Amino acid sequence: QAQQDVRKQVPQLTDSEVKTYVAGIGRRLAARATGPKYPYTFSVANHREINAFALPGGPVWIHRGAIAAAANEAQQAAVLAHEVAHISQRHAADQLTKQLVANGFIGLLGAVLGNNRSAQTAQAGARVLAGGYMLKFSRDDEREADTVGAAIMRRAGWDAREMVAFLETLRREQGRAPASLEVFLSSHPAPRERAQRLRGALRGGGTRDTGRFRHIKARLDRLPHAKSMRR
């Protein structure tokens, strides 16, 4: 239900070739994620700003601007792997539960024991997400998503060092065009801090780029311009 609500709010890129490519990258990463085998899905938001987000239980969205900012396929995989890690580590579910409890939708006892109001609880969760679908994770959650995401990348065959390279790209973009990162920075720690923590901890090896990625980037350049989130 939350995914349906987000689709009503977010313009989705409809180009079938780009959608198929991104979903293929996502499924390859999800297959290497630990934890429950959630029904992961991967969608492209037709927004020019650089961002990505995950919903509890499997939906992952990447902004068209994030694909455009990636210098190679491994950097795009890094963005998706970070969001897959949020789901596999249950960060989104935990944050949603906290919001539900804080807003009085469910009591702690009911959340722990479970009850016959699970459908109502799910609907309440969807309403909370519909009001602000980009959940703000803790710094510890973000650090874990970077570390776990890098491990997922490596197991899936991409060079995990490109996660640091993409964060460096974000840091440069922050100084050059801060508006493009306004939404990202509202829900993520500063790229410099994340890059510094990861640098030196990641091993090399794996794919950096492919002709397929370069083809998709060129295809995106030929499509009508992405929309801005700024009204």
Disulfide bonds with the S-S distance in Angstrom:
none
